Amino acid sequence: MINVLVVDDDAMVAELNRCYIGQVPGFSCCGTASTLQQAKEKILNSEPPVDLVLLDIYMQQENGLDLLPELRKANSPVEVIIISSAADAATIKTSLHYGVVDYLIKPFQFPRFEEALTQWRQKKSLMDNQHYYQQSDVDLLIHGSPATQHDSKRLPKGLTPQTLRTLCQWIDAHPGTEFSTDELAAEVNISRVSCRKYLIWLAQINILFTSIHYGATGRPVYRYRLQPEYHSLLQQYCQ
């Protein structure tokens, strides 16, 4: 299990990221930190060790970037993914200079979050299990795997054209409707778990836009709606 530390002083955002982590197989949120000092202590002293940090930049009293040189000085092997609304060139250049493995600009959709974690795990596995590399291995480490680019014509394993057609036909018939996984699953009479897999993939290829809502329990509910500019692509899956 890969242990992930969330560093964010917004409790609601930290909880959302914790929930996101729990939805990616093989990853576990081992804790949260609301200050850089807390983060540094957990990174350097946690057992089992922290493998990956999700780091915010704009914190009330601190700048998350200040943690990066501290980790270098301590020779910490932990990897960092930035999750921030900071989109200016200077911040991104500084982050890359200190070796962050990915950079997610808020707001983002869950598929992009999942992609960041799974791509990093793929590279980590390659680095941990090989002593010598071919050029293709180095290309994978530096540039990312071409296999992670989504092919809108090829369905992921476990998805069928028949079920996808049923879902897309319902979405096509309700182009202005926002819906949850539970609502769509009930409409087309399939399981919630199966429905969610299709919705995640449709969001990955940009047909659906994902938004996050908080219910009475405080847990996030993901709602989807068709992106009008991708309506023609949706209709290809209705045939």
N, C-alpha and C positions, 0 to 999 in steps of 0.2 A: 504494500500500500504506500502511495506517495503522500507525504504529509505536507499540507499547504497552510501557511500562516497568512491571515488577512490583516493588513495594516491600513486602518481607516478610522478616523475619529467620528464618523457619522455612523451611529449604531444601526440605523435602518439599512444603509448601504452595506455595512459589514455583514449583516444578517442575510441580505440578498445574495452577496457573493458566497457566503457559507452554503446557502441552499443550492446555488449553481454548482459549487464544487461537489456536493452530494449527488448531483445528477450525472456526473462524469465517472464512469466505471474506473476503478483503480486509484481514485483520488479521495483523500479525506481531509477535512478541515481540522487541523490540530489545535487551533486557537485563533484568537483575534488580539490585536494590539491597537490602542488608541493614541499612543505616543511613540516616537522613535526610540526612546529609551527602553520602553517595554518591548518593542520589537527586537532591539539589539540583544537584550537579555534572553529573550526566548530563542532567538536564532543561535546564540552562542552556547546556551546552557540546556536546551530542551533534550529530553530523552523520551522517545526516540527523536533523532535530529529532524529539524525542519529541512525539507528538500526544495521547496519552492515558496516564494513570497509574492503575494499580490499587493502591490504598493500604490497607495494614493499619493498625490503630490500636494494638492491644495488642502492642507490641514490648518486648523484654526490658529495655532501658535507656531507651526513648524512647516518646513518645506521637505516633502518626502525625499527629494533628491539628495538631501544631506546624509541620508542613510547609506547611499551607495559607496562613497569613498570610505566610510567607516567599515563596511563589510570587506572592502579590498584590503585595508590596513590589517584587519584581523585574519586575513587569508581564509575567509569563510568560503566553503564550496557551494553555498546556497545560491540558487538561481532566482532571478527577479523578473516578474512581469508587471509593467506599469499599467494601472487602471486609473485614468484621470480625465478630467475635462480640459486639461492643458493641451493645447494644440499648436502652440507657437514653435517656430523652428528652433529657437535656442534651447528650449526645454527638451525637445525630442533629440536634438544633437547631443546634449549632455547625457541624456539617458543612454543613448547608443554608445557613447564614448565609454561609459562605465559597464557596458556589456549586458544590458537588459536583453532578455531573449524574445520579448514581444512587447507591444505597446497598444493598448486598447483605449480608444477615445470615447468617453461617455457622451451621450448614451449609446449603448451597443446592444445587439441582440444576442440571445443565448448561443446560437450556432457559432458566432465568432468567438465567444468565450470558450466554448467546447473545442473549437479548432485550435485555439492558442495552447490549451493544455495537452491535447492529444499530439500535436506536432512536436511540442517540447519533449513529451515522453518518448516519442519515436527517436528523436535525436539523442536523448539521454541513453536509451537502450543501445544505440549504435556506439556511443562513446564508451559505455561501460563494458561492452562485450567484445570489442575488437582491439587488437594491438597494432595492426597495420591496416591501411586503407587503400582502396582503389580510388581512381578519380571520381567515379560515380558516388562513392561514399562521401568524399569531401564535398562534392556538389550538393549532396543531400544535406549535409551539416550546415553549409553556408547559405545555400539558396532555397532550401526546402524541397520537399518531394513533389514532383509533378502529380503524383497520385492524390495529393490533398486538394488539388484543384477540382471543383465540382463539375462533373459532366452532366448537363441537364438532360441528356438523352439516355443516360445509363442509370438504372435504379440501383440503389445500394442493396446489399444482400438482405433478404427478409421482407422486402417490399414487392408487391405484385402489381402488374399493370391493371388487373381487374379492380382491385380495391382502390388504387389510385384514381382510376377513371370515375368510380362512384363518388369519391370525395370531391374530385375536381368538378364534376357535374353539379354537385350541390353548391359549391362555392361559385361556380359560373352563374347559377340561377339566383344567387343572393350576393351580387357584386358589392353592395354597399354595407353589408352586414358584418359587424364585429362579433366574434364568437370565441368560446373557450374550447378546450379539448373535450371536456365533458359534454358540452352542448352539441358539438358536431358528432361525437361518438353516438349520442342518443338519436340524432337525426338520421344517421345512416346505418344504425344498428350494428356497430362493431365495438370491440373492447376499447376502453380508454387507453390502455397501454399501446395497442396497435395503432390507434388514431394518432397518438402523440408522435410516433415515429415518422408517420407521413407528414405531419405538420412541421416537424423540425426540418425534414428534407426540403419541403416546399419553401420554408423560410431561408434555407441555405442557398437556394437558387433564386432567391429574391422575389418569388411569386407572392409570398405573404410577408406582411409586416407584423412584427411582434411587439406588443406593449405589455407593461407590467402593472398590475393593480393589486392593492392590498385589501383583503377582506376583513371581516370582523375579528378573525383570529390573528391577524397580523401577518399571515403567511401569504406569499406572492401568488397571484393567479395570472397565468399567461393568456392573453387574448390576441387573436389574429384577425387580420383583414387583408383583402386582396389589394395589391399595389396596382392601380389602374394601368400603369405603363407596361405591366407584364401580363395583361389580360390575354393577349394573343398567344403567349406561351402557355398559359393555363389551358386555353382551348385546345391546344395540341394534345393534352393529356385527357381530354374529354371524349376523344374519338374512340 
